[in-house]
């Protein structure tokens, strides 16, 4: 099963900061086990555009649509046997301490 893991900031991080190279070690470990398909950081929310269409009219605004101190800062796509395995992998990511990780299974269009 494929899972999207959103990496987000958090207004209440753990007191133990991320050590240099810790994220790279996590990526190397998960990649070496064939559990990570791809992933990357995202540019700051201030460089984002929010797009909506209402009444056939395109509306584009700068930044995220909602005001929040917590923003998505990256993502990873995981290939795991279960949600439990995806959660275990997420729990070992350094950002689980500094931010928060949301794990969701892909929902293919051909599935109801």
N, C-alpha and C positions, 0 to 999 in steps of 0.2 A: 504494500500500500504506500501511496505517496502522501506526505504530509508537508504543509507549509508551516514553517516556524517563523513567526514574526518576532523580531528582536526590538524591544521598545525601551525607552528611557523610563525612569521611575523617579518620582519626587522624594521617595524615601529609600535610598540605596542602603545596602548592608555596609557595616563599618569597615569591612576588609576590602580594600581596593584591589582592582585587577593588577596582577603583576605583569611586567613587560614580557611579551611573547606568549602569554597565557592563551589568548584567542587563537594564535597560530598553532599552538600545540593541540588545542581542541579540534581545529580544522584538520590537521594532519592525522589525528587519531580517527576521526569519523570518516574521513576520506579513505584511509587505509583499510577500513572495514567495509567499504562500499556502501555506506549508509547515507552519504551526502551527495546529492546530484549536482547542486550548484548553490551559491549564496554570495552575498556581497553586502557592503555597507551602502547606505543611501545618503545622498547629499542632504544638508540641513533642511528642515521643514520650511525655512524661510525662502528656499529656492523652488518650492513646489508650486504647482498650479492645481486648483480644484476646478473640475469641469462639470457643469450641469446643463441639461437641456430642458427648458420649460416652454410649453406652447410653441415648439419648433424653433425656439430661439436659444442659441448657445450662450452660456454665461461662464466666463472664466474669471476666477479670482486668484490673487496671490496667496501662497501658503496653504496650510491645511484649512479645511472648512470650519472646524470647531477650534475654539481657543482651548488649549490644553498645555500643561507643563510636561505631559507624557506624550512622546511622539515615537512613531516607528523609525528606527535608525538603521535597520538592516533586515535581512531575511535569509533563510536557508530552506531548500527543498530537500526533504529527507525521504529515503526509501526504507521502510521498516516493516516488520511483520505484524505490528500491532500498535495501538495508541500508547500502550504501556511502555513499549520499547522507545517510541518517539519521546515520551515524557522523560525517561531515564537519560536519553541523549541530551535533551534540553536542560535537564537539571545539572549536567556537568559543564555546560557553557558558562564561561566567566560572567556573562551579562545576566545570568540568573541571580547573581548577587547584586550587581550594580543597577540592574533594570528589571525587566520582566520579559518572559518569553510566552508567547501564545502558540499552541500547536493545534492545527486543524487538518483533518483528512481532506484530501481532494474529493470532490463530488462530481464525477464525470457526468456530462449531459445525457448520456444514454441510460443512466440509472435514475429511477424514480425515487 
